[in-house]
Amino acid sequence: MRRGIPRNLMRKRSWRIAGVLCAFGIVLIIRLLIVQVFEGHRYEEMAFNQTSGLQTLYSPRGTIFDRNGRELAFSVMVKSLYADPGIMNVSPAEAAKELSPILHMKEEDLVERLSRDTRFVWLERVMDPEDSDKVIELIKENKWEGFAFVDESRRFYPNGEMAANVLGFVGLDDKGLDGLEMSLDDLIKGGANKQRILTDARGNPILKSAMAPYKAKKEKSVYLTIDQNIQFYAERALDRAMANTHANGGIIIVMDPKTGDILALGNRPSYDPNHFDKATEAEFKNRAVVDIYEPGSTFKPIIAAAALDAGTYDTERVWHDPGQVWASGHAIKNWNDEPYGDVRLVDIIKFSINTGFAHIGLLTGGETLTKYAKAFGFGEPTGIEFPGEGSGILFNPKEMRAIDVATMSIGQGIAVTPLQMVQAYSALANGGKMVKPHIIDAIRNPDGTDYQVTPVDYIGTPVSKKSADDVKDMMEKEISEGGGNNAQVPGYHMAGKTGTAQKIDAQYGGYLKNQYIASFCGFGPVEDPKAICLVVLDTPKGAFYGSQVAAPVFKEAMTQIMRYLKVPTIEDKEAHAKPKNRDIELYKPKLPSEDTKEFRLPSFTGWSMRDVGEWLTRAGLGFQPEGSGFADSQSPGIGAKVRKGDNVKVHFTHHD
C-alpha cells in the first residue's frame, strides 16, 4: 500500500504556491499603481484619441456689398471630392466611367488620377451642389470605399462681369488673387477651426458630440462706395462706346466730389470672375488704377487754375493768338493749325486753344506749374485701396526747357493716372478743396458693428475758391458753347473738358503713329456738383477726338446718373407746375419687376422730364430727352415692346 505525502512536504508546497501568488499579486498592484497613478494621464489621452476625432469647421469668406447692401461677392460652403487609391474597392476604369459625366472630365484623366501610387488625390474642387449630391448618391448606391469629401468655400459673383476689375477673384484655396479680394484677403478670408469630438468605431459623432456645431463663426463684411445701379449705367455707356469705336480699351470712373466715394469704376476689356480661369492678363488689368496716360486737354483746366491762383494770368486779359507759339525752337500749333485772334481765358478754355495754353504756361514757368501739379495730387498715388496703383510722371522743374513747359501746359510730356485726374477735378468742383478717392465705405464685424469706417478726407486746397470757381464757370462754357457740346446733359449745367493725346510708346519712347487716347472729364450740376465722371478710350478706330467719342459717353452715363440720384433739373419748378387742362397728378403705370426682361411702354404724354426720367431709369431703360417742358411724343411709341437696356427717346415741349 502506497504511503501518503508527508504533511510537512505539503505545507512547504502550499507556502511556495502562496508565495508565488503573493509575488504575482504585488507585481499586479505595482503595475496598476503605475498605470493608474504615475502614467494615468498618458493612457487617458491614448484612450481619448482612439475614441475621438477632429471636426474642422469652415467659415465662408466675408461678403462684399455695394453701398446699398446689395451683394457683389459672397461665399457658400460646397464640397470638394478626393480619393484614396490605396483603399478603393472599385477599379479606376469603372469609377472613372461612372464619375466622368458628373465631374465633366475625360475618363482617361480620371483613370490616370485614380491609378496614382498615392493615398490622396483631388478629383474635383468646389463642386456645384447638384454634382456633389449625385456623387454622394453614386458612392452610397455602389458602396464604394476610398472616396470622400472636404467642405470648402466657393466664391460667387452674382453680377458676372460687372465691377469685375474692382472686386478681383478668389483662387481654389480661398485666397484672394486680384483686386479688392487680394487687398482685403487678411480681413475677409474664411477660417478653418478644429474641434475634438467623440466618435464610434466608424467615426460618427456620439453622445454630446452629436450635437456639436457644424458652422464656424462668420467673417467680416465689406461695404463698398460703389452703387450697383450707377455701376450698371456707367458700364453700359462704356460698352456702347467700345462697340462703336472698337477701341483697344476703356475706362470710366464716377466719383462723388464732396466725399471721394467712388460710385462706379469700369474697365474694358474685362472678364467674369466666376470663370477667371478663362480670362487673359489684359482682361485682369484694372486700367483705372494702374494705367498712366498723357491727359491732353483735360489737363488744361489745371493749368488755368494754377495760373489764376499764382497771379500770372487773369480772366480779363485779352491775348492775340498768332496761330503758333515758339518754344526751344519748336512751334506749338492749334489742332486745326488756325489762329483764333483776340481771345480771353474763357475762349482759350472753351476752344481748347493750344497756343493760348502754351503762352500761359510760359508766363507762369515750369517750377510754378509743377508745384501746382503736385498740389493737385499728380506725381504720386492717390492711396486708394487697390493694389498696384500708378504714380504718373512729371518733369523735374530744374531740368525743364521752354518746350517742356509748353507741352506740359497742353497736357503732353507728362503722364497721369485716371484716379489722379478725378481727384484733381474734385478741387475744381469743390471750390478749391480736394478730396481723396476711396472705394471702401466700411468694414463690419459679424455682429454688425463697425470694424472700420472710411472718413471723408480732404487732402489739400491746391487753389483758392475764386480760382476754382472761375475755372469751373469756364468749363461750363466748354460744354454749352465750345468743343464739349456732345457732353451736354439735358436739364443740367455741366462742366468739363475734352482731351485727345497721342499714345506713348512704352517700349521705345516717343509716340505711336496714328494712335490716340481720347478722354473727357467733367462734373455737374455746376451749381452743386453731385458726380465727377471720367471717360478714357484707348486707341479708338475712326474718329478719335475726345469730343467725338468720349464726350457722348459722359452724356449718356451722367444723364442716367442725375435721374437716378433725383437731382433737380434746371426747369424742375416748371416741370412740376400744373400743365394746362391736366390734373396735377398724372397716372403712372406700375414699374416692371426686376425679373421682367421685356415689357410694353406706357404713354408719357404730359409727363415732366423728371417724371419720365425717373420712371425709365427705374425700369432699367436708357433716357434720351429732347427739348424741355412736358412730353408730347416718344420713340419707341406707346405700347411698343422694349427690353431692359434699350434707349427711349422722348420729346418735350412747353404748354401754351
Summary of the structure (lengths in Angstrom):
residues: 656
radius of gyration: 36.4
end to end distance: 155.3
largest distance: 159.8
contacts: 2167
relative contact order: 0.09
helix: 38%
strand: 24%
